[in-house]
Amino acid sequence: MEQHRTRPPSRGATRRDPPPPLPALPSVPPLPPQAAGREERGRRQQPPRPAVPRSGPAGPAGAASAAGPAPVRPSVGPAGRRVPNPRLTGLGAGLFSSALMFVLGCLDQLLFGSSLTAYSVLFLPVCLLTALWVRGGDLLSAPVVAPIAFTVGLLPVADGGHGFGARLMGLVTALATQVGWLYGGTLMAALTILARGLRRAAAHRHAMRARQPR
């Protein structure tokens, strides 16, 4: 009998077995309609996540640029109230002090019987306020308008009788007797504007030094 010869497998060919089948995953049963509705409502009720700002340059400059410019706050006092800080021109300072002294002179005539001492004492805070509220460019006007305001306020206070001449003589007499208070108020205004001028000069020098490159 003839025997069929089997051809030996070639050396390069290798027999590859098929990969084993993967195990079947357990099937997850679907959620009931009530549980699915609860899950959907829970997703809707979750608050949205806040947007994270992009990181800017490191340091306080980057933090300031990311946060924006700082708001300007008005000047407040210790009790949280706004402190009045008007700025009067030279003419405004003269009108303010003269009108205020005239009103104080009328009140002095009604309440204190034209007391020159009470009027002179009230003249000091008026000089201080005028020197504090005049603007920086018109500082020298404060001691100039002080004697004018003092004279205007003496019109209802000076007692010289009837007639223009008598009133003028009473005004000159009141100025002569109260010249010490007049000089004191004018000196107070001058010292106040001197302190303000020195403070402005120091602030200007500090700003110039800060602008100079190091």
C-alpha positions in Angstrom: 0.0 0.0 0.0 1.1 3.5 -0.7 1.6 5.6 2.4 0.9 9.3 2.0 3.8 11.4 3.3 2.9 14.3 5.4 4.8 17.4 4.7 6.5 18.7 7.9 5.6 22.2 8.8 8.1 24.8 7.8 10.3 26.3 10.4 9.1 29.9 9.9 5.5 29.1 10.3 4.1 28.9 13.8 0.8 27.7 14.9 -1.3 30.3 16.7 -4.1 29.3 18.9 -7.2 31.5 18.8 -7.4 33.9 21.9 -9.7 32.7 24.6 -13.1 34.3 24.7 -13.6 37.3 27.1 -15.8 36.7 30.1 -19.2 38.2 29.7 -19.9 41.2 31.9 -22.8 41.0 34.2 -25.7 42.9 32.8 -26.8 45.9 34.9 -30.5 46.1 35.3 -32.1 49.4 34.3 -33.1 51.8 37.0 -36.8 52.1 37.8 -38.5 55.3 36.6 -38.7 56.8 40.2 -34.9 56.4 40.8 -34.1 57.8 37.3 -36.3 60.8 38.1 -34.6 61.4 41.4 -31.1 61.2 39.8 -32.1 63.7 37.1 -33.5 66.2 39.7 -30.4 65.9 41.8 -28.3 66.8 38.8 -30.4 69.8 38.1 -30.3 71.1 41.7 -26.5 71.0 41.9 -25.2 74.7 41.8 -23.0 75.5 38.9 -19.3 75.6 39.6 -17.7 79.1 39.7 -15.4 80.0 36.9 -11.8 80.0 37.9 -10.0 83.2 36.8 -6.9 82.8 34.8 -3.8 83.2 36.7 -2.1 86.6 36.1 1.4 87.7 36.9 2.7 86.7 40.2 3.0 89.2 43.0 0.8 92.0 44.4 0.7 93.7 41.0 -0.9 90.7 39.4 -3.4 90.3 42.3 -4.3 93.9 42.0 -4.8 93.7 38.2 -7.0 90.6 38.6 -9.1 92.1 41.3 -9.4 95.4 39.4 -8.8 99.0 40.6 -9.5 99.6 44.3 -12.5 101.8 44.9 -12.0 105.3 46.1 -13.3 105.8 49.6 -14.4 109.2 50.9 -12.7 110.5 54.0 -14.6 109.6 57.1 -14.2 110.5 60.7 -13.8 108.2 63.7 -17.6 107.8 64.0 -18.0 106.8 60.3 -19.3 110.1 59.2 -18.0 112.1 56.3 -15.7 114.9 57.2 -16.4 118.2 55.3 -13.3 119.2 53.3 -14.3 122.1 51.0 -11.8 124.0 48.9 -12.3 127.8 48.8 -10.7 130.1 46.4 -9.2 133.4 47.6 -12.4 135.3 46.8 -14.5 132.5 48.2 -12.5 132.5 51.5 -13.0 136.3 51.8 -16.8 136.0 51.2 -17.1 133.0 53.5 -15.3 134.7 56.4 -16.9 138.1 56.0 -20.5 136.6 55.8 -19.9 134.4 58.8 -18.5 137.2 60.9 -21.4 139.4 60.0 -23.9 136.7 61.1 -21.9 136.2 64.3 -21.9 140.0 64.9 -25.7 140.0 64.6 -26.1 137.1 67.0 -23.7 138.8 69.4 -25.9 141.9 69.3 -29.1 139.9 70.0 -27.7 137.5 72.6 -24.9 139.2 74.3 -25.8 142.9 73.9 -23.0 143.8 71.5 -20.2 142.3 73.6 -16.9 143.0 71.8 -15.1 140.2 73.9 -17.6 137.5 72.8 -17.3 138.7 69.2 -13.5 138.6 69.3 -13.5 135.1 70.7 -15.7 133.9 67.9 -13.3 135.4 65.4 -10.6 132.9 66.2 -12.4 129.7 65.0 -13.5 131.6 61.8 -9.8 132.3 61.0 -8.9 128.7 61.6 -11.6 127.3 59.4 -10.8 129.8 56.6 -7.1 128.8 56.7 -8.0 125.1 56.6 -10.6 125.3 53.8 -8.8 127.6 51.4 -7.3 125.7 48.5 -3.5 125.1 48.1 -3.0 127.7 45.4 -4.6 130.5 47.5 -3.0 129.9 50.9 -1.7 133.5 51.2 -5.2 134.9 51.0 -6.3 133.5 54.4 -4.3 136.0 56.6 -5.3 138.8 54.2 -9.1 138.3 54.4 -9.0 137.9 58.2 -8.9 141.7 59.1 -11.5 142.4 56.4 -13.9 139.9 57.9 -13.3 141.2 61.4 -14.1 144.7 60.2 -17.3 143.6 58.4 -18.5 141.7 61.4 -18.1 144.8 63.6 -20.7 146.8 61.7 -23.7 145.5 63.8 -21.7 145.3 67.0 -19.9 148.8 67.1 -22.0 151.3 69.0 -21.5 154.8 67.6 -24.9 156.3 67.7 -26.9 157.5 64.6 -25.3 158.9 61.5 -22.5 157.8 59.2 -19.8 159.7 61.1 -20.9 158.3 64.5 -20.9 154.7 63.1 -17.5 155.2 61.6 -16.1 156.5 64.9 -17.6 153.6 66.8 -16.0 151.1 64.3 -12.6 152.7 64.6 -12.9 152.6 68.4 -13.9 148.9 68.4 -10.9 148.1 66.1 -8.5 150.0 68.4 -9.8 148.2 71.6 -9.9 144.7 70.0 -6.6 145.0 68.0 -5.1 142.2 70.1 -7.8 139.7 69.1 -7.4 140.8 65.5 -3.7 140.2 65.5 -4.2 136.9 67.3 -6.7 135.6 64.7 -4.5 136.8 61.8 -1.5 135.1 63.3 -3.5 131.8 63.8 -4.4 131.9 60.1 -0.8 132.6 59.1 0.5 129.7 61.2 -2.1 127.3 59.8 -1.3 128.1 56.2 2.5 127.9 57.0 1.9 124.3 58.3 -0.1 123.4 55.2 2.6 124.8 53.0 5.3 122.8 54.7 3.2 119.7 54.4 2.6 120.3 50.7 6.3 120.9 50.1 7.3 117.6 51.9 4.7 115.7 49.9 6.0 117.2 46.7 9.6 116.2 47.5 8.5 112.7 48.4 6.7 112.3 45.1 9.7 113.6 43.1 12.0 111.1 44.9 9.6 108.3 44.1 9.6 109.2 40.4 13.3 109.2 40.1 14.8 106.0 38.7 17.0 104.0 41.1 
